[in-house]
Amino acid sequence: MKPWILLLSFLWMPSAFCETAPQYSVTNISAPPTKFKNTQIDGLTFLPNGKLVVCLPSGEIFFRDNKGEKWELFAEGLHNPLGVIALSNSELIVTQRPELTRIRDLDGDGKADDYEVITDQFGMSGNYHEFNFTPVQDTQGNYFFALGTGSSGDGVRTITRGVFNARGRPGRMHSSTPYRGCIMMHTTTGKTLPYSYGHRTPNGLGFDLKGNLFVTDNQGDWVGSSKLFHVQKDRFYGHAASLAWKPDFKGVPVDSPVEKLAKLRTRACVVFPHGTMANSPTKVLAISEEANFGPFTGQLLVGEMNKPRIVRVMLEEVDGELQGACIPFIDGSPLGRGCNRMAWAPDGSLFVGQTKHTWAGGQGIQQVSWNGKMPFEIQKMELTEDGFQFTFTQPVNRENAQKKETWPFFRYFFEYRKAYGSPRSAEEKVEVNNIHISKNAKVVKIGLTELKPWHIHEVKIQDLTSKDGDRINNNYIVYTLNRLLANTPPDPLQIKKPKN
Amino acid sequence: MPVKSKHLILSLFFTLSGFLFGSSKEEILKKGKSLYNGAGSCVACHMPDGKGQKGTIPPLFGSDWLKGGSDRSIAISLRGLAGPIKVNGKKYYSAMPPQLLFDDQKLAYILSYVNNEWGNKEPIVTEEQVAQARKSLPPSVFTPQTLLQKFPFDKKYNRKNGTFTPTFDDMISNITKPIIYRTFMPGSSPSAFAVALPGNHYFCWDAGECRLRYVWTKGGFIRGNQNHWSSNGKPVAEFNGIPYYRPRTSKLKDESFEELSKTNRNAPIYDTSEATNFPINIDGNTENPTFLGYRLINGFPKFRYSVGNHKITELIEMNPENSGIQRTFTISPPAKTTLNLTPSSLASITTDRGILTPKGLLTLTPKESVQFSVFIKPREKSN
């Protein structure tokens, strides 16, 4: 080995020390025996009988017996299946490019033999970026799925499915066939409707434990930084193209005045700052009662493609809307990159499927297990009248916690604009005014000199240890402060007008 | 590859001597042209225009493999080349057999012609160069890897060409059970099926319009190494064959598969809401069909779709003689039905029920519509 390579490898090493918290272990799961070379995982769930189910870009679906690590091919030939629900041991619901499909094994031989269209009442221009993401089902039995927009990385094909709409065609990411960029609902009565508008690459729907529906989106045009949205009927979430399908919207969406679009949009309940939190968020998974994953039940996990990271999200209702904080949770080696799909195993551990599809990411399956010991983490972060209240999983060391320099807060916003992404705008330090630590030392209230709504507030907590001297596992937390507890001023829109 | 100077001087000498002893460049090229175009010769595969055949036979016209000296092309001609290669950035799958019929002189004429035709501007190849290579080259057929190891590309030329690793389907020579893929296919809506049947007949069925698009048998199934399965899904599936049956479709005219494989259009030729001429007419119903799904019957796809109140199933499998496809339809509730089957000079079309006109219109009574089969097979001598 050449000396400079040795030197490089030493320089590289510190990043390898960024490891998953010691209370969580990561195990690699053997890959399914796909006929094609790659083992990227685009769908992952468990059957009622406990078998793991995975979908691959090859269009194959495999079941894995938890005992023998034996893989069984259940179905094949699907067109980019990007999500799966198991209705029974022999019946799956899959989103693939052209459809929401019910796949069944009718003769009981363990292999699917019937592929039934639940709905194909949406368009396809044939553009590669028109993904069909992650089916979920609400408690009434309605299905939701998420349609990606087309990319300017390519055009449309010679024949498109569904009415071609030239109004949705211009722009970096486009929506020239029905409902691209919408979250779709397929009702129990068999109707397929656009449920919400304004999504760019909504790679990951999920419900919280109260039945609220969420979806992530990826940074890009109209998306200053990646986001998590609380999906509500008929709302518009910012990406212009799909407005071509909103019945009351006239004109070419991407050519509309930015101010008009900004007034239409619903803000994200959580923004993932690009570069530091997540660049390409994926599946939303609630930490359920069945999960054996620490004291975080009811919160959300969100996968991230670019870094070896799973983010934890905690939300609260403020002034009638959900908003809240995100924090890296399972972070760093040996977790792989490309965390795309997640599900709770029967034993309460987390299974993660990884993918990349030519973007940053990885491939394979990993299992993340909690060892039952209490990690030292921020359990939750909540808004107060003049700042934020942090609840920790263990009592904090008062001496560290009461120092103002332990809490270096910054605030900024991302512009709403047609251009790709956004820099952090109006970034400034926010001074800490007062610190109050609860009697049990688990709750720390930070009063700030100013609390500015419609701004992202982040803090990288410095040198905080628990009472017992443990270092905090994850110290970087970001709160998307849209609304104040009282007297929230109107949304300042924070638009960037295109240069003329 | 460093060219040995001795070799170079020898080549120069023989090249000059060739000119001196009567064979002018013009004469060499003329002889080469005649040999190239001779019966059963180069032309059969590489074509008179030197452009080869899409997906199978690489072009000689402007080929980057010809550049930077003729050692490589001499080696391919003498020993053959097995395995897929990339030429001018495009993939070609057929193997090249060693050209055992030509002596050194004839091969030199042919290669000289190839080097100087269709705008190519490469040197004349001498009989001695060929003779030398015939003696010194290893005896076995080259693979792209062994060939390029011995005769690597000059950096000036090697940006797009070279080798690649074939996977799965490239290895399939005999289909033993049906293979069904949903993928992007040329000449279909984006909701397409590519199906391979045992006996190596292949077809594209379009779920966006519920119609059979085309059937082929030569040249193999769609490529397994297309990016589609490992990448972001951009490419349209590729295959080599020419369909022996391609029924008339709604808005397409005679667009080539190359044209229909384009993915970068600003607008489509048409969208499926504008589709017309659905081939099955049930009781004069003019509604467009709705795709409902498919079931595997012994692995063969049985598509189901509806028109108005009528449900149609279409099972596609091999015909009993294993020489073509059999499409078995059921219509429920039964009704007076016509099925428009485009006649084809390359295929014979027969049916077990109803009346089939020479123009390809099959008419069925309600009773016959309950279940009927259509048989399509390539005509002899054709594909």
Chai-1 contact restraints between the chains, C-beta under 6 A:
chainA,res_idxA,chainB,res_idxB,connection_type,confidence,min_distance_angstrom,max_distance_angstrom,comment,restraint_id
A,K35,B,F168,contact,1.0,0.0,6.0,A-B,restraint_1
A,F36,B,W229,contact,1.0,0.0,6.0,A-B,restraint_2
A,N38,B,S230,contact,1.0,0.0,6.0,A-B,restraint_3
A,P57,B,W229,contact,1.0,0.0,6.0,A-B,restraint_4
A,S58,B,W229,contact,1.0,0.0,6.0,A-B,restraint_5
A,G77,B,I180,contact,1.0,0.0,6.0,A-B,restraint_6
A,G77,B,Y181,contact,1.0,0.0,6.0,A-B,restraint_7
A,G77,B,R182,contact,1.0,0.0,6.0,A-B,restraint_8
A,L78,B,R182,contact,1.0,0.0,6.0,A-B,restraint_9
A,H79,B,R182,contact,1.0,0.0,6.0,A-B,restraint_10
A,N80,B,G233,contact,1.0,0.0,6.0,A-B,restraint_11
A,P98,B,S191,contact,1.0,0.0,6.0,A-B,restraint_12
A,D113,B,L296,contact,1.0,0.0,6.0,A-B,restraint_13
A,D114,B,R295,contact,1.0,0.0,6.0,A-B,restraint_14
A,Y115,B,G293,contact,1.0,0.0,6.0,A-B,restraint_15
A,Y115,B,Y294,contact,1.0,0.0,6.0,A-B,restraint_16
A,E116,B,G293,contact,1.0,0.0,6.0,A-B,restraint_17
A,V117,B,F291,contact,1.0,0.0,6.0,A-B,restraint_18
A,V117,B,L292,contact,1.0,0.0,6.0,A-B,restraint_19
A,V117,B,G293,contact,1.0,0.0,6.0,A-B,restraint_20
A,M124,B,P190,contact,1.0,0.0,6.0,A-B,restraint_21
A,G126,B,P190,contact,1.0,0.0,6.0,A-B,restraint_22
A,Y128,B,N232,contact,1.0,0.0,6.0,A-B,restraint_23
A,Y128,B,G233,contact,1.0,0.0,6.0,A-B,restraint_24
A,Y128,B,K234,contact,1.0,0.0,6.0,A-B,restraint_25
A,D154,B,K234,contact,1.0,0.0,6.0,A-B,restraint_26
A,D154,B,T263,contact,1.0,0.0,6.0,A-B,restraint_27
A,D154,B,N264,contact,1.0,0.0,6.0,A-B,restraint_28
A,G155,B,N264,contact,1.0,0.0,6.0,A-B,restraint_29
A,G155,B,R265,contact,1.0,0.0,6.0,A-B,restraint_30
A,G155,B,N266,contact,1.0,0.0,6.0,A-B,restraint_31
A,V156,B,R265,contact,1.0,0.0,6.0,A-B,restraint_32
A,V156,B,P268,contact,1.0,0.0,6.0,A-B,restraint_33
A,R157,B,P190,contact,1.0,0.0,6.0,A-B,restraint_34
A,R157,B,T263,contact,1.0,0.0,6.0,A-B,restraint_35
A,T158,B,L260,contact,1.0,0.0,6.0,A-B,restraint_36
A,T158,B,P268,contact,1.0,0.0,6.0,A-B,restraint_37
A,T158,B,I269,contact,1.0,0.0,6.0,A-B,restraint_38
A,I159,B,S189,contact,1.0,0.0,6.0,A-B,restraint_39
A,I159,B,P268,contact,1.0,0.0,6.0,A-B,restraint_40
A,T160,B,P268,contact,1.0,0.0,6.0,A-B,restraint_41
A,T160,B,D271,contact,1.0,0.0,6.0,A-B,restraint_42
A,R161,B,S189,contact,1.0,0.0,6.0,A-B,restraint_43
A,R161,B,P190,contact,1.0,0.0,6.0,A-B,restraint_44
A,R161,B,S191,contact,1.0,0.0,6.0,A-B,restraint_45
A,R161,B,G208,contact,1.0,0.0,6.0,A-B,restraint_46
A,R161,B,T272,contact,1.0,0.0,6.0,A-B,restraint_47
A,V163,B,D271,contact,1.0,0.0,6.0,A-B,restraint_48
A,V163,B,S273,contact,1.0,0.0,6.0,A-B,restraint_49
A,F164,B,P268,contact,1.0,0.0,6.0,A-B,restraint_50
A,F164,B,D271,contact,1.0,0.0,6.0,A-B,restraint_51
A,H357,B,N232,contact,1.0,0.0,6.0,A-B,restraint_52
A,T358,B,S231,contact,1.0,0.0,6.0,A-B,restraint_53
A,T358,B,N232,contact,1.0,0.0,6.0,A-B,restraint_54
